[in-house]
Amino acid sequence: MGVAQIAGGGVPGRRPATSRTSIVSVALALFSEHGYEDTSVDQIAAAARISRRTLFRYFPGKAAIAWGEFDDQIDGMRRYLAAIPAATPLREGLADALVAFNTFPDSETEVHRGRMRLLLSVDELQAHSTLMYADWRGAVAEFVARRRGESERDLVPDAVAHAALGIALAAYRIWVDEPGASQTRLHELLREGTEILA
């Protein structure tokens, strides 16, 4: 699907409604076609049919666009973890949360694989990931700390959060390297990885 198809879809000649999701869709298509480094913010804005200034109202920079709605997803993960029944074993609850956090429409599998290839391989995005992953680990550490009656900065909650992130990243590295791997395969890898937390 071309950039125009992703960005458009409205009445011909009328600028489509702008949203964070539409900007991300346009940017990912451009990154796939031209590469992350060779795609400028100006190109993304032009393809999304918005001004550079408008784009920066939605995202602080190009790296943030590649991450998309990650902040909202972290909030969803926190809500999911908070709703896990106390009787559910901690490892099982974490495995379920990892799968829920990494579930997306099947129609978006290849787009998601492309995004993860970028996040795992582009130096600028790897640097930006330090901030993003800190929030992700924080959500997991809070869950473990509540279960154990500890602070999220205590050893076990913090260590489990780091381990869970390592599991997710390792699962994604394998998944994006397997041609045609399905979402089910990703979920299998995530659940298999959480076995080390038992």
C-alpha positions as CSV (number, residue, x, y, z in Angstrom):
1,M,0.0,0.0,0.0
2,G,1.4,3.4,-1.0
3,V,1.7,6.4,1.3
4,A,-1.1,8.2,-0.4
5,Q,-3.5,5.4,0.3
6,I,-2.5,5.3,3.9
7,A,-2.7,9.0,4.4
8,G,-5.8,9.6,2.4
9,G,-9.1,7.8,2.2
10,G,-11.3,10.9,2.6
11,V,-13.0,13.1,0.0
12,P,-10.7,13.8,-3.0
13,G,-9.1,17.2,-2.8
14,R,-9.8,17.6,0.9
15,R,-7.1,17.2,3.4
16,P,-7.7,14.1,5.6
17,A,-8.2,14.5,9.3
18,T,-4.9,14.5,11.1
19,S,-4.2,12.1,14.0
20,R,-1.2,10.6,15.6
21,T,-2.1,7.3,14.1
22,S,-2.3,8.7,10.6
23,I,1.1,10.4,10.9
24,V,2.6,7.1,12.2
25,S,1.2,5.2,9.3
26,V,2.6,7.6,6.8
27,A,6.0,7.7,8.5
28,L,6.3,3.9,8.7
29,A,5.4,3.6,5.0
30,L,8.2,6.1,4.1
31,F,10.7,4.4,6.5
32,S,9.9,1.1,4.7
33,E,10.3,2.6,1.3
34,H,13.4,4.9,1.8
35,G,14.9,3.8,5.1
36,Y,14.7,5.6,8.4
37,E,17.9,7.7,8.0
38,D,16.9,8.8,4.5
39,T,13.4,10.0,5.5
40,S,13.2,13.5,6.8
41,V,10.6,15.1,9.0
42,D,9.7,17.4,6.1
43,Q,9.0,14.4,3.9
44,I,6.7,12.9,6.6
45,A,4.8,16.1,7.0
46,A,4.4,16.5,3.2
47,A,3.1,13.0,2.8
48,A,0.7,13.4,5.7
49,R,-0.4,16.7,4.1
50,I,0.3,18.8,7.2
51,S,2.9,21.4,8.0
52,R,6.1,20.7,9.8
53,R,4.9,22.8,12.7
54,T,1.7,20.8,12.9
55,L,3.7,17.5,12.9
56,F,5.7,18.8,15.9
57,R,2.5,19.4,17.8
58,Y,1.9,15.7,17.7
59,F,5.4,14.4,18.1
60,P,8.6,16.0,19.4
61,G,10.8,14.4,16.7
62,K,11.3,11.6,14.1
63,A,12.2,9.0,16.7
64,A,9.0,9.6,18.6
65,I,7.0,9.0,15.4
66,A,8.5,5.6,14.9
67,W,7.4,4.7,18.5
68,G,3.9,5.8,17.8
69,E,1.3,5.4,20.6
70,F,3.7,3.7,23.0
71,D,2.8,5.9,25.9
72,D,-0.9,5.1,25.6
73,Q,0.0,1.4,25.3
74,I,2.0,1.6,28.6
75,D,-1.0,3.1,30.3
76,G,-3.1,0.2,29.0
77,M,-0.5,-2.3,30.2
78,R,-0.7,-0.7,33.7
79,R,-4.4,-1.1,33.7
80,Y,-4.2,-4.7,32.5
81,L,-1.6,-5.6,35.3
82,A,-3.7,-3.8,37.9
83,A,-6.7,-6.0,37.0
84,I,-5.0,-9.3,37.2
85,P,-6.6,-11.3,40.1
86,A,-4.4,-11.7,43.2
87,A,-4.8,-15.5,42.9
88,T,-3.1,-15.6,39.5
89,P,0.6,-16.6,39.9
90,L,2.9,-13.8,39.2
91,R,4.8,-15.4,36.3
92,E,1.5,-16.4,34.7
93,G,0.1,-12.9,35.1
94,L,3.3,-11.4,33.5
95,A,3.1,-13.8,30.6
96,D,-0.5,-12.9,30.0
97,A,0.4,-9.2,30.2
98,L,3.2,-9.6,27.7
99,V,0.9,-11.3,25.2
100,A,-1.8,-8.8,25.7
101,F,0.6,-5.9,25.3
102,N,2.0,-7.4,22.1
103,T,-1.4,-8.2,20.4
104,F,-2.4,-6.3,17.3
105,P,-4.8,-6.9,14.4
106,D,-3.5,-9.7,12.1
107,S,-3.8,-7.3,9.2
108,E,-1.0,-5.2,10.8
109,T,1.5,-8.0,11.2
110,E,3.9,-7.0,8.5
111,V,3.7,-3.3,9.5
112,H,4.4,-4.2,13.1
113,R,7.3,-6.4,12.0
114,G,8.7,-3.5,10.0
115,R,8.4,-1.1,12.9
116,M,10.2,-3.6,15.2
117,R,13.0,-4.1,12.7
118,L,13.6,-0.4,12.8
119,L,13.4,-0.1,16.6
120,L,15.8,-3.0,17.0
121,S,18.4,-1.9,14.4
122,V,18.5,1.9,14.0
123,D,21.0,3.6,16.3
124,E,18.9,6.8,16.8
125,L,15.9,4.7,17.7
126,Q,18.0,2.5,20.0
127,A,19.1,5.6,21.9
128,H,15.5,6.9,22.2
129,S,14.4,3.4,23.4
130,T,16.2,4.0,26.7
131,L,13.4,6.4,27.8
132,M,10.6,4.3,26.3
133,Y,11.8,1.1,27.9
134,A,12.2,2.7,31.3
135,D,8.5,3.4,31.4
136,W,7.7,-0.1,30.3
137,R,9.9,-1.6,33.0
138,G,8.3,0.8,35.5
139,A,4.9,-0.7,34.8
140,V,6.2,-4.2,35.4
141,A,8.1,-3.3,38.5
142,E,5.0,-1.6,40.0
143,F,3.0,-4.8,39.4
144,V,5.7,-7.1,41.0
145,A,6.2,-4.7,43.9
146,R,2.4,-4.6,44.7
147,R,2.4,-8.4,44.7
148,R,5.3,-8.6,47.1
149,G,4.5,-5.6,49.3
150,E,7.7,-3.9,48.2
151,S,8.9,-0.8,46.4
152,E,9.4,-1.0,42.6
153,R,13.0,0.0,43.3
154,D,13.6,-3.0,45.4
155,L,15.8,-5.8,44.0
156,V,13.2,-8.4,42.9
157,P,10.6,-6.0,41.3
158,D,13.4,-4.2,39.4
159,A,15.2,-7.4,38.4
160,V,12.0,-9.0,37.2
161,A,11.1,-5.8,35.2
162,H,14.5,-5.9,33.5
163,A,14.2,-9.7,32.8
164,A,10.7,-9.2,31.3
165,L,12.0,-6.5,29.0
166,G,14.9,-8.8,28.0
167,I,12.4,-11.6,27.2
168,A,10.3,-9.3,25.1
169,L,13.3,-8.0,23.1
170,A,14.7,-11.5,22.6
171,A,11.3,-12.8,21.4
172,Y,11.0,-9.9,19.0
173,R,14.5,-10.3,17.6
174,I,13.7,-14.0,16.8
175,W,10.2,-13.1,15.4
176,V,11.3,-10.4,13.0
177,D,14.1,-12.7,11.6
178,E,11.7,-15.5,10.9
179,P,10.1,-14.9,7.4
180,G,6.3,-14.9,7.6
181,A,6.2,-15.5,11.3
182,S,2.7,-15.0,12.6
183,Q,1.4,-13.2,15.7
184,T,0.8,-16.6,17.3
185,R,4.5,-17.4,16.9
186,L,5.4,-14.1,18.7
187,H,3.1,-15.0,21.6
188,E,4.6,-18.5,21.8
189,L,8.1,-16.9,22.1
190,L,6.9,-14.5,24.8
191,R,5.3,-17.3,26.9
192,E,8.3,-19.6,26.4
193,G,10.6,-16.8,27.5
194,T,8.7,-16.1,30.7
195,E,9.5,-19.6,31.9
196,I,12.8,-18.3,33.2
197,L,10.8,-16.2,35.7
198,A,9.4,-19.3,37.4
